[in-house]
Amino acid sequence: MTKAGNDILSGANEALEFLRGDPKKGRANKIINTIIDVKSIRAQTGLSQVDFAEAYGLSVHSLKKWEAGKRNPEGAAKAYLTVISKRPNVVREALEGL
């Protein structure tokens, strides 16, 4: 069996032992999925959708979808918007001249 195959099998066995009650085997992660209010983040800046997208290097199309609730930002976009919500001026300063 390949190394990848052995790793998968080993992980599956650890998961099974964990499910059977052995807390020393495997690990569990709690994932909290929070939805961020993109419209309120933009409103805090006082910028239009187009100006906000341009200022922070985002797609106007994505911004409109997020604000309408048709999609939710994920991964790096979600993290980036969270930083913008906390420190919008710092982000804009960092992006100046790019």
The first five atom37 places (N, CA, C, CB, O) and aatype in JSON, in Angstrom:
{
  "aatype": [12, 16, 11, 0, 7, 2, 3, 9, 10, 15, 7, 0, 2, 6, 0, 10, 6, 13, 10, 1, 7, 3, 14, 11, 11, 7, 1, 0, 2, 11, 9, 9, 2, 16, 9, 9, 3, 19, 11, 15, 9, 1, 0, 5, 16, 7, 10, 15, 5, 19, 3, 13, 0, 6, 0, 18, 7, 10, 15, 19, 8, 15, 10, 11, 11, 17, 6, 0, 7, 11, 1, 2, 14, 6, 7, 0, 0, 11, 0, 18, 10, 16, 19, 9, 15, 11, 1, 14, 2, 19, 19, 1, 6, 0, 10, 6, 7, 10],
  "atom_mask": [
    [1, 1, 1, 1, 1],
    [1, 1, 1, 1, 1],
    [1, 1, 1, 1, 1],
    [1, 1, 1, 1, 1],
    [1, 1, 1, 0, 1],
    [1, 1, 1, 1, 1],
    [1, 1, 1, 1, 1],
    [1, 1, 1, 1, 1],
    [1, 1, 1, 1, 1],
    [1, 1, 1, 1, 1],
    [1, 1, 1, 0, 1],
    [1, 1, 1, 1, 1],
    [1, 1, 1, 1, 1],
    [1, 1, 1, 1, 1],
    [1, 1, 1, 1, 1],
    [1, 1, 1, 1, 1],
    [1, 1, 1, 1, 1],
    [1, 1, 1, 1, 1],
    [1, 1, 1, 1, 1],
    [1, 1, 1, 1, 1],
    [1, 1, 1, 0, 1],
    [1, 1, 1, 1, 1],
    [1, 1, 1, 1, 1],
    [1, 1, 1, 1, 1],
    [1, 1, 1, 1, 1],
    [1, 1, 1, 0, 1],
    [1, 1, 1, 1, 1],
    [1, 1, 1, 1, 1],
    [1, 1, 1, 1, 1],
    [1, 1, 1, 1, 1],
    [1, 1, 1, 1, 1],
    [1, 1, 1, 1, 1],
    [1, 1, 1, 1, 1],
    [1, 1, 1, 1, 1],
    [1, 1, 1, 1, 1],
    [1, 1, 1, 1, 1],
    [1, 1, 1, 1, 1],
    [1, 1, 1, 1, 1],
    [1, 1, 1, 1, 1],
    [1, 1, 1, 1, 1],
    [1, 1, 1, 1, 1],
    [1, 1, 1, 1, 1],
    [1, 1, 1, 1, 1],
    [1, 1, 1, 1, 1],
    [1, 1, 1, 1, 1],
    [1, 1, 1, 0, 1],
    [1, 1, 1, 1, 1],
    [1, 1, 1, 1, 1],
    [1, 1, 1, 1, 1],
    [1, 1, 1, 1, 1],
    [1, 1, 1, 1, 1],
    [1, 1, 1, 1, 1],
    [1, 1, 1, 1, 1],
    [1, 1, 1, 1, 1],
    [1, 1, 1, 1, 1],
    [1, 1, 1, 1, 1],
    [1, 1, 1, 0, 1],
    [1, 1, 1, 1, 1],
    [1, 1, 1, 1, 1],
    [1, 1, 1, 1, 1],
    [1, 1, 1, 1, 1],
    [1, 1, 1, 1, 1],
    [1, 1, 1, 1, 1],
    [1, 1, 1, 1, 1],
    [1, 1, 1, 1, 1],
    [1, 1, 1, 1, 1],
    [1, 1, 1, 1, 1],
    [1, 1, 1, 1, 1],
    [1, 1, 1, 0, 1],
    [1, 1, 1, 1, 1],
    [1, 1, 1, 1, 1],
    [1, 1, 1, 1, 1],
    [1, 1, 1, 1, 1],
    [1, 1, 1, 1, 1],
    [1, 1, 1, 0, 1],
    [1, 1, 1, 1, 1],
    [1, 1, 1, 1, 1],
    [1, 1, 1, 1, 1],
    [1, 1, 1, 1, 1],
    [1, 1, 1, 1, 1],
    [1, 1, 1, 1, 1],
    [1, 1, 1, 1, 1],
    [1, 1, 1, 1, 1],
    [1, 1, 1, 1, 1],
    [1, 1, 1, 1, 1],
    [1, 1, 1, 1, 1],
    [1, 1, 1, 1, 1],
    [1, 1, 1, 1, 1],
    [1, 1, 1, 1, 1],
    [1, 1, 1, 1, 1],
    [1, 1, 1, 1, 1],
    [1, 1, 1, 1, 1],
    [1, 1, 1, 1, 1],
    [1, 1, 1, 1, 1],
    [1, 1, 1, 1, 1],
    [1, 1, 1, 1, 1],
    [1, 1, 1, 0, 1],
    [1, 1, 1, 1, 1]
  ],
  "atom_positions": [
    [[0.84, -1.17, 0.0], [0.0, 0.0, 0.0], [0.89, 1.24, 0.0], [-0.96, -0.01, 1.22], [1.99, 1.23, 0.55]],
    [[0.41, 2.31, -0.62], [1.18, 3.56, -0.68], [1.15, 4.27, 0.67], [0.61, 4.48, -1.77], [0.36, 3.94, 1.55]],
    [[2.04, 5.26, 0.83], [2.07, 6.04, 2.06], [0.73, 6.76, 2.26], [3.23, 7.07, 2.03], [0.2, 6.8, 3.37]],
    [[0.19, 7.31, 1.18], [-1.1, 8.01, 1.28], [-2.19, 7.04, 1.73], [-1.48, 8.64, -0.08], [-3.01, 7.38, 2.58]],
    [[-2.19, 5.85, 1.18], [-3.17, 4.84, 1.58], [-3.03, 4.46, 3.04], [0.0, 0.0, 0.0], [-4.02, 4.34, 3.76]],
    [[-1.78, 4.29, 3.49], [-1.54, 3.97, 4.9], [-1.99, 5.11, 5.82], [-0.05, 3.68, 5.13], [-2.56, 4.86, 6.88]],
    [[-1.73, 6.34, 5.4], [-2.15, 7.5, 6.2], [-3.67, 7.57, 6.32], [-1.62, 8.79, 5.58], [-4.2, 7.84, 7.4]],
    [[-4.36, 7.32, 5.23], [-5.82, 7.34, 5.24], [-6.35, 6.23, 6.15], [-6.38, 7.17, 3.82], [-7.25, 6.47, 6.96]],
    [[-5.81, 5.04, 6.01], [-6.24, 3.91, 6.83], [-5.96, 4.17, 8.31], [-5.55, 2.62, 6.38], [-6.79, 3.87, 9.17]],
    [[-4.8, 4.72, 8.6], [-4.44, 5.04, 9.98], [-5.4, 6.07, 10.56], [-2.99, 5.56, 10.05], [-5.85, 5.93, 11.7]],
    [[-5.71, 7.1, 9.79], [-6.65, 8.13, 10.24], [-8.03, 7.57, 10.48], [0.0, 0.0, 0.0], [-8.7, 7.95, 11.44]],
    [[-8.47, 6.68, 9.6], [-9.79, 6.06, 9.77], [-9.83, 5.21, 11.03], [-10.14, 5.2, 8.54], [-10.82, 5.22, 11.76]],
    [[-8.75, 4.47, 11.3], [-8.69, 3.65, 12.52], [-8.7, 4.51, 13.77], [-7.44, 2.76, 12.5], [-9.36, 4.17, 14.75]],
    [[-7.96, 5.62, 13.75], [-7.96, 6.53, 14.9], [-9.34, 7.12, 15.12], [-6.93, 7.65, 14.7], [-9.79, 7.25, 16.26]],
    [[-10.01, 7.49, 14.04], [-11.36, 8.05, 14.16], [-12.31, 7.03, 14.77], [-11.88, 8.51, 12.79], [-13.14, 7.37, 15.61]],
    [[-12.19, 5.78, 14.35], [-13.04, 4.72, 14.88], [-12.77, 4.52, 16.37], [-12.8, 3.41, 14.12], [-13.72, 4.38, 17.15]],
    [[-11.52, 4.5, 16.77], [-11.18, 4.35, 18.19], [-11.69, 5.53, 19.0], [-9.65, 4.2, 18.36], [-12.15, 5.36, 20.13]],
    [[-11.61, 6.73, 18.44], [-12.12, 7.92, 19.12], [-13.63, 7.8, 19.31], [-11.77, 9.2, 18.32], [-14.14, 8.1, 20.39]],
    [[-14.33, 7.37, 18.27], [-15.78, 7.21, 18.36], [-16.17, 6.14, 19.37], [-16.35, 6.87, 17.0], [-17.26, 6.21, 19.95]],
    [[-15.32, 5.17, 19.57], [-15.58, 4.11, 20.55], [-15.26, 4.55, 21.97], [-14.78, 2.86, 20.2], [-15.45, 3.79, 22.92]],
    [[-14.77, 5.78, 22.12], [-14.57, 6.31, 23.46], [-13.15, 6.52, 23.91], [0.0, 0.0, 0.0], [-12.93, 6.91, 25.06]],
    [[-12.16, 6.29, 23.06], [-10.78, 6.51, 23.46], [-10.4, 7.96, 23.14], [-9.82, 5.51, 22.73], [-10.12, 8.29, 21.99]],
    [[-10.38, 8.84, 24.18], [-10.1, 10.26, 23.93], [-8.67, 10.54, 23.49], [-10.4, 11.05, 25.16], [-8.36, 11.64, 23.03]],
    [[-7.78, 9.55, 23.63], [-6.38, 9.74, 23.23], [-6.19, 9.57, 21.73], [-5.48, 8.74, 23.98], [-5.16, 9.94, 21.18]],
    [[-7.18, 9.03, 21.08], [-7.09, 8.79, 19.64], [-7.89, 9.85, 18.89], [-7.61, 7.37, 19.29], [-8.98, 10.25, 19.32]],
    [[-7.35, 10.28, 17.8], [-8.04, 11.26, 16.97], [-8.17, 12.61, 17.64], [0.0, 0.0, 0.0], [-7.6, 12.84, 18.71]],
    [[-8.9, 13.46, 17.02], [-9.17, 14.77, 17.61], [-10.48, 15.28, 17.02], [-8.0, 15.78, 17.34], [-10.89, 14.88, 15.93]],
    [[-11.1, 16.16, 17.75], [-12.35, 16.77, 17.3], [-12.18, 18.28, 17.28], [-13.56, 16.35, 18.2], [-11.6, 18.85, 18.21]],
    [[-12.66, 18.89, 16.26], [-12.61, 20.35, 16.15], [-14.02, 20.88, 16.08], [-11.79, 20.79, 14.9], [-14.87, 20.34, 15.36]],
    [[-14.28, 21.94, 16.82], [-15.58, 22.58, 16.76], [-15.46, 23.75, 15.78], [-16.06, 23.06, 18.18], [-14.63, 24.64, 15.96]],
    [[-16.28, 23.72, 14.77], [-16.26, 24.77, 13.77], [-17.49, 25.65, 13.96], [-16.21, 24.18, 12.33], [-18.62, 25.18, 13.93]],
    [[-17.23, 26.93, 14.15], [-18.33, 27.87, 14.32], [-18.45, 28.65, 13.02], [-18.09, 28.82, 15.54], [-17.53, 29.35, 12.61]],
    [[-19.59, 28.52, 12.39], [-19.81, 29.19, 11.11], [-20.66, 30.43, 11.35], [-20.49, 28.24, 10.08], [-21.87, 30.33, 11.52]],
    [[-20.03, 31.56, 11.37], [-20.75, 32.81, 11.56], [-20.95, 33.5, 10.22], [-20.0, 33.73, 12.54], [-20.09, 33.46, 9.34]],
    [[-22.09, 34.11, 10.1], [-22.39, 34.87, 8.89], [-22.12, 36.33, 9.2], [-23.87, 34.65, 8.41], [-22.59, 36.86, 10.21]],
    [[-21.37, 36.98, 8.35], [-21.06, 38.38, 8.59], [-21.97, 39.27, 7.75], [-19.57, 38.68, 8.28], [-22.37, 38.9, 6.64]],
    [[-22.29, 40.42, 8.27], [-23.18, 41.36, 7.61], [-22.35, 42.32, 6.75], [-24.03, 42.15, 8.65], [-21.9, 43.37, 7.22]],
    [[-22.18, 41.95, 5.52], [-21.32, 42.71, 4.61], [-21.89, 44.11, 4.37], [-21.17, 41.97, 3.27], [-21.15, 45.09, 4.27]],
    [[-23.2, 44.2, 4.28], [-23.83, 45.5, 4.03], [-23.53, 46.48, 5.16], [-25.35, 45.34, 3.86], [-23.26, 47.66, 4.91]],
    [[-23.58, 46.0, 6.4], [-23.3, 46.9, 7.53], [-21.81, 47.26, 7.6], [-23.75, 46.26, 8.86], [-21.46, 48.36, 8.01]],
    [[-20.95, 46.34, 7.19], [-19.51, 46.64, 7.15], [-19.27, 47.77, 6.15], [-18.68, 45.36, 6.76], [-18.54, 48.72, 6.44]],
    [[-19.89, 47.64, 4.98], [-19.73, 48.7, 3.96], [-20.35, 50.0, 4.45], [-20.37, 48.27, 2.62], [-19.78, 51.07, 4.24]],
    [[-21.51, 49.93, 5.08], [-22.2, 51.13, 5.57], [-21.34, 51.89, 6.59], [-23.56, 50.76, 6.2], [-21.37, 53.12, 6.64]],
    [[-20.59, 51.15, 7.39], [-19.71, 51.79, 8.38], [-18.67, 52.68, 7.7], [-19.0, 50.73, 9.23], [-18.22, 53.67, 8.27]],
    [[-18.3, 52.32, 6.49], [-17.28, 53.1, 5.78], [-17.87, 54.31, 5.07], [-16.56, 52.21, 4.77], [-17.15, 55.24, 4.7]],
    [[-19.19, 54.29, 4.86], [-19.84, 55.39, 4.15], [-19.63, 55.35, 2.65], [0.0, 0.0, 0.0], [-19.91, 56.33, 1.96]],
    [[-19.13, 54.23, 2.14], [-18.84, 54.12, 0.7], [-19.97, 53.42, -0.04], [-17.53, 53.35, 0.49], [-20.69, 52.6, 0.52]],
    [[-20.12, 53.77, -1.32], [-21.06, 53.06, -2.19], [-20.49, 51.67, -2.46], [-21.31, 53.84, -3.53], [-19.34, 51.38, -2.14]],
    [[-21.31, 50.81, -3.06], [-20.83, 49.47, -3.39], [-19.62, 49.54, -4.32], [-21.94, 48.64, -4.04], [-18.62, 48.84, -4.11]],
    [[-19.71, 50.37, -5.34], [-18.61, 50.48, -6.31], [-17.35, 51.03, -5.63], [-19.01, 51.4, -7.49], [-16.26, 50.5, -5.83]],
    [[-17.51, 52.08, -4.83], [-16.34, 52.68, -4.16], [-15.72, 51.72, -3.15], [-16.74, 53.98, -3.47], [-14.5, 51.64, -3.03]],
    [[-16.57, 50.99, -2.41], [-16.07, 50.02, -1.43], [-15.29, 48.92, -2.13], [-17.25, 49.41, -0.61], [-14.19, 48.56, -1.71]],
    [[-15.86, 48.4, -3.22], [-15.19, 47.33, -3.97], [-13.85, 47.81, -4.51], [-16.09, 46.85, -5.13], [-12.85, 47.09, -4.43]],
    [[-13.82, 49.02, -5.05], [-12.56, 49.56, -5.58], [-11.55, 49.81, -4.48], [-12.83, 50.85, -6.35], [-10.36, 49.51, -4.63]],
    [[-12.01, 50.37, -3.36], [-11.1, 50.72, -2.26], [-10.43, 49.49, -1.66], [-11.85, 51.47, -1.18], [-9.28, 49.54, -1.25]],
    [[-11.17, 48.38, -1.61], [-10.65, 47.19, -0.94], [-10.33, 46.04, -1.89], [-11.64, 46.72, 0.08], [-10.03, 44.93, -1.44]],
    [[-10.39, 46.3, -3.19], [-9.99, 45.28, -4.16], [-10.94, 44.1, -4.26], [0.0, 0.0, 0.0], [-10.52, 42.96, -4.46]],
    [[-12.22, 44.38, -4.12], [-13.24, 43.32, -4.19], [-14.02, 43.43, -5.49], [-14.19, 43.4, -2.98], [-14.01, 44.47, -6.15]],
    [[-14.67, 42.36, -5.84], [-15.53, 42.35, -7.01], [-16.88, 42.98, -6.65], [-15.72, 40.9, -7.54], [-17.49, 42.61, -5.64]],
    [[-17.34, 43.92, -7.46], [-18.65, 44.54, -7.24], [-19.73, 43.46, -7.31], [-18.93, 45.67, -8.27], [-20.68, 43.47, -6.53]],
    [[-19.58, 42.55, -8.25], [-20.55, 41.46, -8.42], [-20.67, 40.63, -7.13], [-20.13, 40.55, -9.6], [-21.77, 40.36, -6.66]],
    [[-19.53, 40.23, -6.57], [-19.55, 39.44, -5.32], [-20.14, 40.26, -4.18], [-18.13, 38.97, -4.95], [-20.93, 39.74, -3.39]],
    [[-19.75, 41.51, -4.09], [-20.25, 42.38, -3.03], [-21.78, 42.47, -3.08], [-19.63, 43.79, -3.15], [-22.44, 42.38, -2.04]],
    [[-22.33, 42.65, -4.26], [-23.79, 42.73, -4.41], [-24.45, 41.42, -4.0], [-24.15, 43.06, -5.87], [-25.5, 41.44, -3.34]],
    [[-23.87, 40.3, -4.37], [-24.43, 38.99, -3.99], [-24.4, 38.81, -2.47], [-23.65, 37.84, -4.67], [-25.37, 38.33, -1.88]],
    [[-23.29, 39.19, -1.84], [-23.17, 39.07, -0.39], [-24.2, 39.94, 0.3], [-21.76, 39.45, 0.07], [-24.88, 39.49, 1.23]],
    [[-24.32, 41.18, -0.15], [-25.25, 42.1, 0.5], [-26.7, 41.68, 0.3], [-25.05, 43.5, -0.04], [-27.53, 41.92, 1.18]],
    [[-27.02, 41.06, -0.82], [-28.38, 40.61, -1.09], [-28.69, 39.29, -0.39], [-28.59, 40.46, -2.58], [-29.83, 38.83, -0.41]],
    [[-27.69, 38.68, 0.22], [-27.9, 37.4, 0.9], [-27.96, 36.21, -0.04], [0.0, 0.0, 0.0], [-28.36, 35.12, 0.36]],
    [[-27.55, 36.41, -1.28], [-27.56, 35.32, -2.26], [-26.35, 34.42, -2.1], [-27.62, 35.87, -3.67], [-26.37, 33.25, -2.5]],
    [[-25.29, 34.97, -1.52], [-24.06, 34.21, -1.24], [-23.48, 34.74, 0.05], [-23.03, 34.32, -2.42], [-23.81, 35.85, 0.48]],
    [[-22.63, 33.95, 0.65], [-21.91, 34.39, 1.85], [-20.41, 34.32, 1.58], [-22.29, 33.52, 3.08], [-19.93, 33.35, 0.98]],
    [[-19.68, 35.33, 2.01], [-18.23, 35.27, 1.82], [-17.65, 34.11, 2.62], [-17.56, 36.6, 2.23], [-18.1, 33.82, 3.73]],
    [[-16.65, 33.46, 2.06], [-16.02, 32.32, 2.73], [-14.5, 32.5, 2.72], [-16.41, 30.99, 2.04], [-13.96, 33.3, 1.96]],
    [[-13.85, 31.75, 3.56], [-12.39, 31.69, 3.57], [-11.73, 33.04, 3.71], [0.0, 0.0, 0.0], [-12.04, 33.82, 4.62]],
    [[-10.8, 33.3, 2.8], [-10.0, 34.53, 2.86], [-10.86, 35.78, 2.74], [-8.94, 34.52, 1.77], [-10.59, 36.79, 3.39]],
    [[-11.9, 35.73, 1.9], [-12.78, 36.9, 1.74], [-13.49, 37.23, 3.05], [-13.81, 36.65, 0.62], [-13.62, 38.39, 3.41]],
    [[-13.93, 36.2, 3.74], [-14.6, 36.39, 5.03], [-13.64, 36.98, 6.06], [-15.18, 35.05, 5.54], [-14.0, 37.89, 6.8]],
    [[-12.43, 36.45, 6.09], [-11.42, 36.96, 7.02], [-11.07, 38.41, 6.68], [-10.15, 36.08, 6.99], [-10.96, 39.25, 7.57]],
    [[-10.91, 38.7, 5.4], [-10.57, 40.05, 4.94], [-11.67, 41.04, 5.33], [-10.37, 40.06, 3.42], [-11.37, 42.13, 5.83]],
    [[-12.93, 40.67, 5.11], [-14.04, 41.55, 5.47], [-14.12, 41.76, 6.98], [-15.36, 40.96, 4.95], [-14.5, 42.84, 7.44]],
    [[-13.76, 40.75, 7.75], [-13.74, 40.89, 9.2], [-12.69, 41.91, 9.61], [-13.46, 39.53, 9.88], [-12.93, 42.74, 10.49]],
    [[-11.53, 41.85, 8.98], [-10.47, 42.83, 9.28], [-10.93, 44.23, 8.87], [-9.15, 42.45, 8.54], [-10.71, 45.2, 9.6]],
    [[-11.56, 44.34, 7.71], [-12.07, 45.64, 7.26], [-13.08, 46.19, 8.27], [-12.73, 45.51, 5.87], [-13.08, 47.38, 8.56]],
    [[-13.93, 45.31, 8.81], [-14.94, 45.77, 9.77], [-14.31, 46.33, 11.04], [-15.88, 44.63, 10.12], [-14.87, 47.22, 11.68]],
    [[-13.15, 45.8, 11.41], [-12.48, 46.23, 12.65], [-11.54, 47.42, 12.43], [-11.69, 45.07, 13.24], [-11.46, 48.31, 13.27]],
    [[-10.84, 47.43, 11.29], [-9.83, 48.46, 11.02], [-9.86, 48.92, 9.56], [-8.42, 47.93, 11.36], [-8.89, 48.73, 8.83]],
    [[-10.96, 49.52, 9.12], [-11.06, 49.89, 7.7], [-9.98, 50.86, 7.24], [-12.41, 50.5, 7.44], [-9.47, 50.74, 6.12]],
    [[-9.62, 51.81, 8.08], [-8.6, 52.79, 7.67], [-7.22, 52.17, 7.56], [-8.56, 53.95, 8.66], [-6.44, 52.52, 6.68]],
    [[-6.92, 51.24, 8.45], [-5.62, 50.57, 8.41], [-5.5, 49.76, 7.12], [-5.43, 49.65, 9.65], [-4.44, 49.75, 6.48]],
    [[-6.58, 49.08, 6.75], [-6.56, 48.28, 5.52], [-6.37, 49.2, 4.31], [-7.87, 47.45, 5.37], [-5.58, 48.9, 3.42]],
    [[-7.09, 50.3, 4.28], [-6.96, 51.23, 3.14], [-5.55, 51.8, 3.05], [-7.98, 52.38, 3.26], [-4.99, 51.93, 1.96]],
    [[-4.98, 52.14, 4.2], [-3.6, 52.65, 4.21], [-2.62, 51.61, 3.69], [-3.2, 53.09, 5.63], [-1.7, 51.93, 2.94]],
    [[-2.84, 50.36, 4.09], [-1.95, 49.28, 3.65], [-2.05, 49.06, 2.14], [-2.28, 47.99, 4.39], [-1.08, 48.65, 1.5]],
    [[-3.22, 49.32, 1.59], [-3.45, 49.08, 0.16], [-3.06, 50.26, -0.72], [-4.89, 48.74, -0.07], [-3.01, 50.12, -1.94]],
    [[-2.8, 51.4, -0.13], [-2.45, 52.58, -0.93], [-1.22, 52.31, -1.8], [-2.19, 53.79, -0.02], [-0.21, 51.78, -1.33]],
    [[-1.34, 52.68, -3.05], [-0.22, 52.55, -3.96], [-0.08, 51.19, -4.6], [0.0, 0.0, 0.0], [0.83, 50.97, -5.4]],
    [[-0.97, 50.27, -4.28], [-0.88, 48.95, -4.92], [-1.55, 48.96, -6.27], [-1.51, 47.86, -4.04], [-1.58, 47.94, -6.96]]
  ]
}
